[in-house]
């Protein structure tokens, strides 16, 4: 009985996610592990901090820390830091928020501190500018005046030089950053982010994504070097490694550093911090990097490259993560090994891979479509021998989000014992493991989720039957038939290439991991123009055995209609 209950608990959650965002006005004391923290109804708050000095042009205030809390407060304020341009952009739930300085900004003998209330609406952007005119201005404490330093000038320069050289990396199980280090198309990143993936997709920009191969990897150094086609890399400037000077490069405790990353949910940009400890192969830091951005380059304030970011632990589901820095000497060693292999290895193709649509799903249209679907949000499903195949549209994800929020609001008001569990029908719309953050943005894409089916083994049935003869009733103890390996979808006779062929990791025990599929497709990939739509799934147990199913034409029509508001200008 205990084994069955434990296994059921494993199947109902996805370990590793310990974050639940609180909607303004709710009170949720216990996080719900493994669930999507939906963000479909978010607005965007743009904040810029600018000070005008006497007789000079306006000056942006970089690295100014702001605290953002819902009003009235229900949880710890969110801390954000302005970039080198004095700006920061934050996704927030609809509601009223307090934006305030974490500490005063001192300049020319004056201390500036801001405190502003702002309303954020669903699907809308709101911008505020924090200036001397709306600041609380007092005399600064002696010695606290912040000068216009050469340090910030150099940081601004290096960001302008190297931000385009930082790229986003996608594997089936992770998202990371990397940076171009050689005109032959070499990209350095950290090993822990890439893992053992044989396939890596490199997103050079939101419009261009190409394939990469792993050229050299060293798990001990925590560095991997990828290769893309040199023609595709020709427009990107390689970041100078400075390997000749690496051995003599001095890094000290409390030294300021900056990294550039391409996060999963935020725009490409810098994160600032300082060195807290210097070890032979790594730097301990207070860098807090956004999720999915490890592997980016790290610079000292003078502009020299000191290493690349890695993670302190393997918890990929924290919103912002503490970063360690792999030192440049180790990066150079692996890059040198990669360069030695260039003559033997052929360059990958420079063919462009599918990318996500740049235009978002209209917020109001999504809201109205979800309203019409209340009570019928379950994914469209097709069953194969070993898997349940779910077709998930943005309308379903948004609708499940709305329902979840309503449940949490009811619970927050203390009405009844509502647990917030959406039930078995809607659970596939909420539990996305390490890809929860990605799904939460409700991209205008079609998700196809492939979940291993549960079966009861022969000997388990025999044992339950024997127990029943003794008057003991035991529930079925089911296990997954086999993990997901890969999938193909064909529209008529043409195979449809996914935007992202992802996998969801399910940890069924301390040593065993089984995979679900989560393929992302263009919204127009499947529709009435397809004579037939066939889904072919391959399992880990029998990776060469194809299980092909024809999708009911009614399901394809329903999917097509769900995207109708998106196709309408």
N, C-alpha and C positions, 0 to 999 in steps of 0.2 A: 504493500500500500504506500509506504513512504517513498519507494523508488518511483512509483507511478506519479505521486504528487510532485516529487522533485522534478521529474522530467516534464510534467505538464507546466510547471513554473518556468522551466527553461524555454519552452516553446512559446509561452505567452509574452515573453520579454526578450529584448536583445541586449545582452550585457554590454557594458562599456559606455552607456550614455547616462550621465548623471546630472544633466542640466534640463530644467524646465523653466521657461520664462513665464513670469507672472503678468497677466493682463492687468492694466490699471483698474483698481477697484476690487481685485480678487485677493483671496487670502488662501494660499496653498502651502501648507507646512511640509508636506512630504513629496519629494520629486517622484515622478513616475518614470522609472528607467526604461530605456529602449524605445521611447516614443518620439515621433516628430514634434518639434516645437514649431508649430505652424506660423508662417509669416505672411500669408497671402494678403491680409488686409492692412499691411503696413503702409505708413507714409514715410517720407524721407525728410529729415531735418538737416539743412545746410547751415553751418555756423562759420563765420569768418571773423577773426579778431584782428583789428587794424588800429594803429595809433598814428596820429599825425604830429610830428615834432615841429616846433616853431621854424617856419621858413623852409621846410623840407616837404618832400612828397610823402604821402601815406606809407607807413611801414607795416608790413604784415608781422604778426607776432607768432613765431613758430614755437612748437613744444609747450604751448600753454595748456595745462590740464584743466578739464571741465568735468563737473559731476552732473549727470542727468538722472533725475528721479521722477517717478510718476507722482502726481499730486491729487489726493494725499498719498504719501509714500506707503508702499506695501512691501518693499524689499530693499536690499542694499543698492545705493546709487551706482549707475554705470559710469565708469571713468573713461574718458576719451581724451586724446591729445591732438592738438592741431599739427598739421604738417608744416613743411618748410614754407608753404604759401600762406600760413596762418589759417587754413581752412580745415574743417573736418565734416564728414558726411555720415549721418547715422540713420539706420532704419529703425523705426519705432512703431509700436502699436498705436492705433488711434487713441487719443486721450489728451489730458492736460499735463504738461511737464514743467519742472523747474530746472533751468540751466544755470549753473553757478560755478564760479572759479573755485578750484581746489585750493589754490594759494594765490596771493596777490602777484601781479606782474609789476616789477619795479623798473622805472626808467626816469632818468634826469631828476632824481630826488623825489619822484612821486610814485605812489603805489596805486595800481588800478585793479579793481575787483568788480566782477559782474554778477548780477543775479536777475534773471529774466524768466517770466512765465510765458509759455508758448503752447498753443493748441496744434495738435497734429491730426490731420484727417486721413481717412483710408484712401490709399492710392494717390495721394497728393504730395507735392513738395512744398515745404515752407522754409524760407531763408531768413536768417537774422544776422545782422552785423553788429559786433560788439566794438564800440569805439569809446573815445574819451567822453563823448556827450552822454552816453548811457551807463557810464561806469561810476562806481563809488570811489572817488579819488581822495586819498589822504597823503600825508607826508610819509615818504619811505623811511624805513629804519636806516641808520648810517651804515654804509658799506653794502647795501642791498641793491643799489642801482645797477641795472643790467645795461651794459654798453652794447653798441652795435658791433659785435665781435667778428673777427676774421674766421672764427670757427664756423659760424653759421653761414658765412659767405662760401666757405669751402664745401660745406654740406650741400648747399644749394647747387653749387657747381657740379658736384659728383652725381647728384640725383638727376640733373639735366643731362649728364653724359651717359649714365648707365641704366636709367630706368627702362629704356626700350630694349636693353640687352637681357633683361629678366623675363623669363617665359613661364607659362603655366604648364604643368605636367599632369596628365591623366593616365592612371592605370585602372584595371578593372576594380581594384579594391582601395585606391587612394588618390588623393589630389595633393600636389606639391608644387614648389617653385624650383627653378634652375636658372643658370645664367651661361651665356655663350662665352667660351674661353679660347676659341681658336677659329680661324677663318675656314678651316676644313669642316666646320659644323659640329665641333665638340661642345657639349653642354655638361657642366658640373652640377651635381645635386647631392643630397645625402641618401645614404643607403637605406636607412630605416624607413624613409618615406616611400621608396620604390619597392623595397622588399625583394622577393624572388620573381617579380613580374617579368615575363618574357616580352610583353608588348607594352610600349609606352607611346602615348600620343602627345605631341608638343604643340601647344597653342601659342603661336607667335603673336597673335593679336586676336580680337574677337571675330575677325573675318577669316583668319588663316590658321588651319590646324593640319599638321603633317605627321607622318610616322617616324619613329626613332628606333634605333637598335641599341642594346647595351653593349658598349665596346670594352669597358673595363669596370670591375666592381671589387671593392675591398671592404667586406663587412667589419673587419677589425678597425680600419681607419674610418669607417662610416661614411665612405665616399663612393659614388658611382659616376661614371662618365658615359653619357649617351652620345650618339652620333645622328645628326640629320643630314639631309642632302646639302652639300656646300652651296649650291645655287640658292636654296631657300634661306640660307644663313647670310647671304651676301649683303643684305640690307641692314644687318645688325653688327654693331661694333663689338668685337671680343673684349671682355674685361681683362686688363693686364693682370696676370697673377703675381708678377714680381718674384718669381721663384729664386732668382739669383741672390736676392736680398732677403729671402724669407728667413734664413737661419739667423740673421742679425737683426731682424725686425723686433723692436722692443714693444711689448705690451705690458701694461702695469695695472694694478688694482685701481679701481675708480675711474679708469680711462673711459671717456665717452665714445660710444660706437653707434652706428646706424646700419640697419639692414633694409634691403628692398625686397618685398615679397609680392607674389600674385595670389592673394587668398581665394578661397572657395566662394565667399559671399561678399567680399568687399573689393573695391577698386585697387589696382596695383599701386603700391606706395610704400613710404618708409615707416619704420618703427625705430624708436630711439631707446637707448639704454646705456648701461655702464657695466664694466667688468667687475665682478665681485671676487673672483679667484682665478689665478693663472696656473694651469697645469701643463704638463709636457705636451699633451695632445689635444687639449680642449680648454676653452675658457668658460667658466661659470659666469652667467650674466643675469641681469634683471630684465632682459628683453622679454616683452609680452607680445608674441606674434599672433596674428589672427589664424584661425583654423585653416588648414590646408595650404600654409605658406612656407613651411620649412624647406630648406634647401637653397634659400636666397643668399646672395653675397653679403658679407659684413665688412664695413669700412671703419677705419679709425677716423677721427674728426679731421685729420690732415689729408685724408683721401686715399691712404694706402689700404689695400685689401688684406684683412687679417684672417679671413676664413669664410665658412658658410654655416648657416643655422641648421641645427638638428633639434630633436626633442629631448627633454629631460626624461620623459616616460612615454609609454605607448598609447596614452589616452588621447586618441585622435578626436574625441567628441567634446572636449572642452572648448568653449567659445574662444578664449584666448589662452595660449599655452606658454609656459616658461620655456625659454630656449637656451640651449648650450651652443657653443660655437666650436666647430671642428677647425683646428688651426691650419693656417695656409700651408705649412710644411707638408701635412698629410694630403691636402688637396693636390699639391704639386706632384707628390709621389705617384698618385693614381693617374693624374693627367699625363705624366711622362710615360707610364705604362700604356695608356690608351694611344698616345701618339706612335708608339712603337708598333702598334697593330694596324695602323692606317693602311699600309701597303698591302696587307694580306686581306683586309676586309673590304667588300664592295660597299659603296655608299647606298643608303636607303633611297627609295623612290621619292621624288619631290611632289607626287600627286597630292592634291588637297583633299582632306577628309571633311565629312559633313560637320557643320557647326550649328550651334543653337540660333534660332531666329533672333534678330536684334530688336524686333518690335515686341513689347510686352502684350499680354492678353489684356484688353481694356477692362479696367477695374469694375465699372458699373455693369458692363455686359456679363462679366463673370459672376457678379453678385446676383443679377437677375436670373441667370441660367441656373445657379445653385438653388435659388428659391423655388424654382419650378420643379426641382428634383428632390425636394424634401421628402424623405421616406423611401427614396429609391436611389440611394447613393452607392450601392454595391457595385464593385467592378464588373465589367463584362467578362465572363469566364469561359474557358475551353479546358476540358480535361484530357490529359494523356494518360498513359499507363502509370507513369511514375510521378507526374507533376500536375499541379493546378496552374493554369496559365491565366493571368488576370490582365485585362486591358484597362488602364487607368488614365483618365483625361483630367485636365485642370479643373473642370467643373466638379468632379468627384473630390479632388484634393481640397479645393476651396470649401466645398460643402461640408466635408468632414471636419475641417478646421472650425467652421462656424459652429457646428454642433458641439465640438469639443469645448469651445469658448463658453457656449451657453451652459454646458454642464458644469464647468469650473465656476462660472458666476453663481449658479444655483448653489453649488457647494460652498462657495465663499460666503454666501448669505446665510448659511447654516440651515438650508431647507432640505431636510431628509438626509439620507445616507448615500447620496449619489457618489459613486467612486470615480466617475469620469471615464469608465471603461465603455467604449463604443459598441461592444459586442462583437461576436465572431464575424459578422458580415462586413463591418467597417474596419476591422483590425488590419487588413492588408493596406489600408490607406494611411496608417499611422506609424507602423513599426518598420523603419527603413535602415536600422543599424547605423553604420558609419556614414551612410548617405542621407541621414535625416536632415542635416543642414541644407543639403542641395535641394531635396524635394520641397523643403519648407518655403522656398522662394516661389513656388508654383510657376515654373517656366511654361511657356506655351508649346509644350511638347507632349507626345504620347509616350507613356510609360508602359512597358510590358514586363510584368513581374512573373517569374517562374519559381514556384514554391514546391519543394519535394513533398509528396504525399505521405501520410502516415499510415502504416500497416502494423498489424499485430502478427508476430512471428508464430510459427507452428507450435514450438515447444512452450511458448507462453500461454497459448490457448489450452494446451494439454494440462499445464500446471493450474490454470484457473479452473478447468473442469474438475481436476482432482480435488482442489480446495472446496469446490461447491458440493462435492459428495460428502464432505465433512461438515457441511453447514456454514462454510465461510465464503462470503461473496466478495470477490476482488474485482476492481475495475479493469478494463483492458489496459495493458501496458504496450503502447505503440511506439514505434521508432520510424525514422525516415527511411524510405526505400533506398534512396541514393542521392548524393549531392548533385547540384547543377554543374555542368561543364561548359556548354555553349549553346547558342541558338541561331537559327537562320529564319528569316521571314521573306516570303516571295509574294510579290504583287504580280499575278499572272505568271509569266515565265522569268521575270526579272527579280533577282535578289535585291532587297532593300538594305542599304548600308545604314547601320545605326549611328547616331551622333555620338553616343557613349555606350559601349558594351560593358556594363558594370556588374559587379557581384556584391551581394550582401553576405557578410560573414556572420554565421550563427555558431556560437560556442556552445556545443551541447554537453561538454564536460571540460575539465581542466586541461585535457590534452587533445580533445577532438574538436575540429571545426568542420562544419558543413556549409555549403554555399547555396544561396538562392541567386537567380538571375534578375537583373534590373536593367533592361535595355531601353535606351532613350531614342525616340524617332522624331523626325520632322512631322509637324501637324498635318501635312498633306501627303504623307507617305502611303497611307492606306485609305482608299475611298472607292466610290462607285466605278471609277475607271478601271479598277482591278477586276479582271474576269473572275478570278478566284484569289483568295488569300490563304497561303499555307504556312503553317508554323512547324518547324522541325527542331526538336530538342534532343540534346545529347547529354547523357548522365556521366558522372565521374566513374561509376561502376562499369559502364560499357561505353567508353568514349567514341567508339566507331559505329555504334548501332544507332541509326536514325529512327526517331519516333515522329512521324509526320501527321498533322491533323489539319483538316480544312476548316477554316473559320466560317461560321454561319454568315451568310450575306446580310442578315438582319443586324448582327453585331457590328459589321463594318459600317452599315448605314447609321447606326446609333453613334458610333465613334465620329463619323463624318458630321453628324448634326451637332454634336457637342462642340465642335470647332467652328460651327457656322458663325457665331458672333465674332470670332477672331478673323475670319476671312472677310467680313464686312468692313469696309473702310470706316 
